[in-house]
Amino acid sequence: MKTLNDFDFNNKKAIIRVDFNVPLDENFNVTDTTRIVSAKPTIDKILADGGSVILMSHLGRPKGAEEKYSLKHILNTTSEILGVPVKFASNCVGEVAKQAASDLKAGEVLLLENLRFHAEEEAGDVAFSKELASLGDIYVNDAFGTAHRAHASTTIIAQFFPTAKCFGTLLAKEIESINKVLKDSEKPVTAILGGSKVSSKITVIENILDKVDHMIIGGGMTYTFIKALGGTVGNSICEDDKQELALEILRAAKEKGVQIHIPVDVVAADDFSNTANTQVVDVMAIPDGWEGLDAGPKSLENFKKVILESKTILWNGPLGVFEMETFAKGTIELGNFIAESTANGAFSLVGGGDSVAAVKQFGFEDKMSYVSTGGGAMLEMLEGRVLPGIAAILE
């Protein structure tokens, strides 16, 4: 796979698809700079080579050109993080963009206006892609968060750079990390799948069953399995129409020699609230009027043993409703176990919106081997799909 190291960017204009879809507060201040910081190594390498950089990204889901979604709001933050003044073009195509790109000198950075101000971006329009392509000499895709979309700037544009296209540092790392779990893993491999629904994780489960030795199932998914196994789940979240599917997963895992670990006890509450009454109950016997909202102490002991013996760990989804302090303990403890295992030499990959949020909230970010920047893209890779943004560079 072609990376930045395969090119010398001296006197070249690199047009880079970054994912600067960052959260802003009501005064348009960036509240989480992770995505901009993540793109810095790619930009630094090109500038150090003596090249210039044209950055293109989307922000939010605008309906046409909406002021609140203008990328000019992130200009100062981007300049601060990159350590160079970033120029801004008030359009990503047309005369304004052409002129700004043409005036760009070695060592300079230009940020184009929001790609999604044009419907052609999400439509994967070829003429629009060609216009974007005309601004640069080399195309770099460093946006993992949008690599699963066949949009103009993530996929279609690559055809105009048959030999001059590559992955940025961030995207290359994402691919490498997922391959470390799916293809080059050191055994034993453990996948931890949380979240509320079996239905949203079914294709991931089917694809990784052949690649893992242990699978820990937590979060709301637990109760669909428990009910399928004949337990009572009280008011717990449960997909009644997925019980047969849950049993099928358990049968398939047994055939493949994969050990499935489901909580044996849970913290149950009499209300979905931080101030609810709670009790620890056997997962097979949650009383009427109560719902399971976190993994219990015995479950955590079981999970700890599995995780500390693992050499490769994939974490996708929390063990409980960690947004409420009362039900965060399971997810925090899980983070501690994975951090300890990582410190002992295991490779740990965290991905998916909720688990990434938990990792950041509880300060585990630097204790994991890799924290993925793309929720949907990572899930699709775990499902075994080839992402269009990645395929376009490999072609």
Disulfide bonds with the S-S distance in Angstrom:
none
